Amino acid sequence: MRNGDRKTFGCGALLHLLIASLFFIPFSAFASPAQKPQKQGVYHTVTKGVTLYRISLAYKVPIAKLIEANGLSSPSALKVGRSLFIPGAKKVLHVEPFVPLSSLERKDLERSLETEDKPVAGAPSIERPAEKPPWFGKELDIIWPIQGKVNSPFGRRGKRFHAGIDIASPSYQEVKTAMDGEILLARGSQKGYGNVVVIGHDLGFSTIYGHMNVIIAKEGEAVRQGQAIGGVGSTGKSTGPHLHFELRHDGRPLDPRPLLPMTIEELLKKASQRKK
């Protein structure tokens, strides 16, 4: 076979192979590309006074998920007039705006922060209530505000009643919010709880963070779980740097320990007991 014939044969064979290969290409390759599935949800237009926390309560979507879905830098980055995507929602809902404490409510709250040691006669009962509250038996989505040893638990402390837990810590350790919520009070003081932040939550809960050196939270702001609100200090009636952490339900103090996640020490102790 001459060189010219070889070239002719090679080109012809290649053409036949290309034509044959077309029969093995899936039909879907020639079809128009499928449309990407639309995300399920609605767009909510933010109105004056409405916080990200209020929106999260109305639609039952955690703040963290709303932040991720909308590319927000923080809960306070929400602006009036913004069209906020609510993942998973089926219809647009009405959202009530944040309402600051009334002068009477603020006065009562500040009075309750004058001392963390309450009279035993006015202390809450730590026994199981006769009527179970709506949260009873449910695991709250709550985290520790700081890492540290509890050096003063909830309950009787001499002739008085300690309304929260004191967590030992070096000064300026970052204090984080235990749950999603709204800042009800952020007050600097050298009395009682000292520099203190009070956060309102769902189901009538509130959390209190006392004796801080620094407060970076502002009243009326929405905060997500784990967000920094200040630093540990020793302001107010305090003998050294620590965080006084308090959990209240409808204004009455509760022992937060049974509701908080187990510490590493508690988990290790539980594991060792199982081996015995």
C-alpha positions as CSV (number, residue, x, y, z in Angstrom):
1,M,0.0,0.0,0.0
2,R,1.4,3.4,-1.0
3,N,1.8,6.3,1.5
4,G,-1.1,8.2,-0.1
5,D,-3.4,5.2,0.4
6,R,-2.4,4.9,4.0
7,K,-3.4,8.5,4.6
8,T,-6.7,8.1,2.9
9,F,-7.4,4.9,4.9
10,G,-6.5,6.6,8.2
11,C,-8.7,9.6,7.6
12,G,-11.7,7.5,6.5
13,A,-11.4,5.1,9.5
14,L,-11.2,8.0,11.9
15,L,-14.4,9.5,10.3
16,H,-16.2,6.2,10.7
17,L,-15.2,6.0,14.3
18,L,-16.5,9.5,15.1
19,I,-19.9,8.7,13.4
20,A,-20.2,5.4,15.3
21,S,-19.4,7.0,18.7
22,L,-22.4,9.4,18.3
23,F,-24.7,6.5,18.8
24,F,-23.3,5.9,22.2
25,I,-23.7,9.4,23.5
26,P,-26.7,9.7,25.9
27,F,-29.6,11.6,24.7
28,S,-29.5,13.7,27.8
29,A,-26.2,15.2,26.5
30,F,-28.2,16.9,23.7
31,A,-31.1,18.0,25.9
32,S,-31.3,21.5,27.4
33,P,-29.7,21.7,30.9
34,A,-32.2,21.0,33.7
35,Q,-33.2,24.0,35.8
36,K,-31.7,24.1,39.3
37,P,-34.3,23.4,41.9
38,Q,-35.6,26.5,43.6
39,K,-34.9,26.9,47.3
40,Q,-38.0,26.4,49.4
41,G,-38.8,29.5,51.4
42,V,-40.2,33.0,51.3
43,Y,-38.9,36.5,51.3
44,H,-39.8,38.7,54.3
45,T,-39.4,42.5,54.1
46,V,-37.9,43.8,57.3
47,T,-39.9,46.6,58.9
48,K,-38.9,49.1,61.6
49,G,-38.3,47.6,65.0
50,V,-38.2,44.0,63.8
51,T,-35.1,42.2,64.9
52,L,-33.6,39.0,63.5
53,Y,-34.6,37.2,66.7
54,R,-38.2,38.2,66.3
55,I,-38.1,36.9,62.8
56,S,-36.5,33.6,63.9
57,L,-39.2,33.2,66.6
58,A,-42.1,33.8,64.1
59,Y,-40.8,31.4,61.5
60,K,-39.2,29.0,64.0
61,V,-35.8,29.2,62.2
62,P,-32.6,29.6,64.3
63,I,-30.8,32.9,63.9
64,A,-27.6,31.0,62.7
65,K,-29.6,29.5,59.8
66,L,-31.0,33.0,58.8
67,I,-27.5,34.5,58.9
68,E,-26.1,31.7,56.7
69,A,-29.0,31.9,54.2
70,N,-28.7,35.6,53.8
71,G,-24.9,36.2,54.1
72,L,-25.3,38.4,57.1
73,S,-22.2,39.3,59.2
74,S,-24.2,39.4,62.5
75,P,-27.8,39.7,63.7
76,S,-27.4,43.5,64.1
77,A,-26.5,43.8,60.4
78,L,-30.2,43.5,59.5
79,K,-31.5,46.7,57.9
80,V,-35.1,48.1,57.5
81,G,-36.4,47.4,54.0
82,R,-34.2,44.3,53.4
83,S,-35.8,41.3,51.7
84,L,-34.8,38.5,54.0
85,F,-34.9,34.9,52.7
86,I,-36.6,32.5,55.2
87,P,-35.6,29.0,54.3
88,G,-38.3,26.4,54.6
89,A,-41.1,28.9,55.2
90,K,-44.3,28.4,53.1
91,K,-45.9,31.9,53.6
92,V,-45.0,35.3,54.8
93,L,-45.9,35.9,58.5
94,H,-46.5,39.0,60.5
95,V,-43.6,39.8,62.9
96,E,-44.0,41.9,66.0
97,P,-41.3,44.6,66.6
98,F,-39.0,44.6,69.6
99,V,-40.6,46.5,72.5
100,P,-38.2,47.9,75.1
101,L,-38.8,47.5,78.8
102,S,-41.3,49.9,80.3
103,S,-39.9,52.2,83.0
104,L,-41.7,50.1,85.6
105,E,-40.3,46.8,84.2
106,R,-36.8,48.3,84.0
107,K,-37.0,49.5,87.6
108,D,-38.2,46.1,88.8
109,L,-35.4,44.3,86.9
110,E,-32.7,46.7,88.1
111,R,-34.0,46.2,91.7
112,S,-33.6,42.4,91.3
113,L,-30.0,43.0,90.3
114,E,-29.0,44.8,93.5
115,T,-27.8,41.5,95.1
116,E,-27.4,37.9,93.8
117,D,-28.0,36.5,97.3
118,K,-31.7,36.6,97.9
119,P,-33.5,36.1,101.2
120,V,-34.3,32.4,101.8
121,A,-37.9,33.2,102.5
122,G,-38.3,34.7,99.0
123,A,-36.2,32.0,97.2
124,P,-37.8,29.9,94.5
125,S,-38.7,26.3,95.3
126,I,-36.2,23.9,93.7
127,E,-38.7,21.1,93.9
128,R,-40.7,20.0,90.9
129,P,-43.7,22.3,90.4
130,A,-47.3,20.9,90.8
131,E,-48.1,22.0,87.2
132,K,-45.5,21.3,84.6
133,P,-44.3,24.4,82.7
134,P,-44.3,24.3,78.9
135,W,-40.5,23.7,78.9
136,F,-40.5,20.9,81.5
137,G,-38.9,17.7,80.2
138,K,-37.6,19.4,77.1
139,E,-33.9,19.8,76.4
140,L,-33.2,23.6,76.0
141,D,-30.8,24.7,73.3
142,I,-28.4,26.3,75.8
143,I,-24.6,26.4,76.1
144,W,-22.1,27.5,78.8
145,P,-21.4,31.3,78.5
146,I,-17.7,30.7,79.5
147,Q,-15.5,27.7,80.3
148,G,-14.5,27.5,83.9
149,K,-15.1,25.8,87.3
150,V,-18.3,26.5,89.1
151,N,-17.1,27.7,92.5
152,S,-20.4,28.7,93.9
153,P,-23.5,26.7,92.9
154,F,-27.2,27.6,92.8
155,G,-29.0,27.3,96.1
156,R,-28.4,28.1,99.8
157,R,-25.3,30.0,100.6
158,G,-25.2,30.4,104.4
159,K,-28.4,32.2,105.5
160,R,-29.0,33.5,102.0
161,F,-30.0,32.0,98.6
162,H,-27.6,32.2,95.7
163,A,-29.8,32.9,92.6
164,G,-27.3,31.7,90.0
165,I,-23.9,30.0,89.5
166,D,-20.5,31.7,89.8
167,I,-18.0,30.5,87.2
168,A,-14.4,31.1,87.9
169,S,-12.4,32.7,85.1
170,P,-9.5,35.1,84.4
171,S,-10.4,38.7,83.6
172,Y,-11.6,39.5,80.1
173,Q,-12.4,36.0,79.0
174,E,-15.0,36.3,76.3
175,V,-18.6,36.0,77.6
176,K,-21.0,34.4,75.1
177,T,-24.8,34.3,74.9
178,A,-26.2,31.0,76.1
179,M,-29.2,31.1,73.7
180,D,-30.6,33.2,70.8
181,G,-32.3,36.2,72.2
182,E,-32.6,40.0,72.5
183,I,-30.7,42.4,74.8
184,L,-33.2,43.6,77.4
185,L,-30.7,45.4,79.6
186,A,-27.0,46.3,79.2
187,R,-26.0,48.4,82.2
188,G,-22.7,49.6,83.7
189,S,-22.7,49.7,87.5
190,Q,-20.4,49.3,90.5
191,K,-23.2,47.9,92.7
192,G,-24.8,44.5,93.0
193,Y,-24.3,42.5,89.8
194,G,-21.9,45.3,88.5
195,N,-21.7,45.6,84.7
196,V,-24.5,43.3,83.7
197,V,-26.4,42.1,80.6
198,V,-29.8,40.6,80.6
199,I,-31.1,38.7,77.6
200,G,-34.7,37.8,76.9
201,H,-35.5,34.4,75.3
202,D,-38.4,32.3,74.2
203,L,-40.9,30.6,76.6
204,G,-40.4,33.3,79.3
205,F,-36.7,32.6,79.8
206,S,-34.0,35.2,80.5
207,T,-30.3,34.9,81.2
208,I,-28.2,37.2,83.2
209,Y,-24.4,37.8,83.0
210,G,-23.0,39.7,85.9
211,H,-19.7,41.3,87.1
212,M,-18.3,41.9,83.6
213,N,-15.4,44.3,82.9
214,V,-16.5,45.1,79.4
215,I,-19.9,45.1,77.8
216,I,-20.1,45.2,74.0
217,A,-23.9,44.4,73.7
218,K,-26.5,47.1,73.1
219,E,-30.1,47.1,74.3
220,G,-32.6,46.1,71.7
221,E,-30.1,44.1,69.6
222,A,-30.7,40.5,68.6
223,V,-28.0,38.1,69.5
224,R,-27.2,34.6,68.3
225,Q,-26.2,31.7,70.6
226,G,-22.4,31.9,71.2
227,Q,-22.1,35.6,70.3
228,A,-19.7,37.6,72.4
229,I,-21.4,40.2,74.6
230,G,-18.5,41.2,76.9
231,G,-15.6,40.1,79.0
232,V,-15.3,38.6,82.5
233,G,-14.6,41.0,85.3
234,S,-15.0,41.8,89.0
235,T,-17.3,44.7,89.0
236,G,-20.1,45.3,91.6
237,K,-20.2,43.2,94.7
238,S,-17.4,40.7,93.8
239,T,-14.3,39.3,95.5
240,G,-12.5,38.4,92.3
241,P,-12.9,37.9,88.5
242,H,-15.7,35.5,87.7
243,L,-19.0,35.4,85.9
244,H,-22.3,35.3,87.7
245,F,-24.6,33.4,85.3
246,E,-28.3,33.2,86.1
247,L,-31.3,31.6,84.4
248,R,-34.8,32.9,85.1
249,H,-38.2,31.8,84.0
250,D,-40.9,34.4,84.2
251,G,-38.6,36.3,86.6
252,R,-37.9,33.5,89.0
253,P,-34.4,32.0,89.2
254,L,-33.8,28.4,88.2
255,D,-30.8,26.2,88.7
256,P,-29.2,26.2,85.2
257,R,-26.9,23.2,85.8
258,P,-29.5,20.5,85.0
259,L,-30.2,22.3,81.7
260,L,-26.7,23.0,80.6
261,P,-24.6,20.5,78.6
262,M,-22.4,18.2,80.7
263,T,-18.8,19.4,81.1
264,I,-15.8,17.4,80.1
265,E,-15.1,16.5,83.7
266,E,-18.7,15.3,84.1
267,L,-18.5,13.2,80.9
268,L,-15.3,11.6,82.0
269,K,-16.7,10.8,85.5
270,K,-19.8,9.3,83.9
271,A,-17.7,7.2,81.6
272,S,-15.5,5.9,84.5
273,Q,-18.6,4.9,86.5
274,R,-19.9,2.9,83.6
275,K,-16.7,0.9,83.4
276,K,-17.0,-0.2,87.1
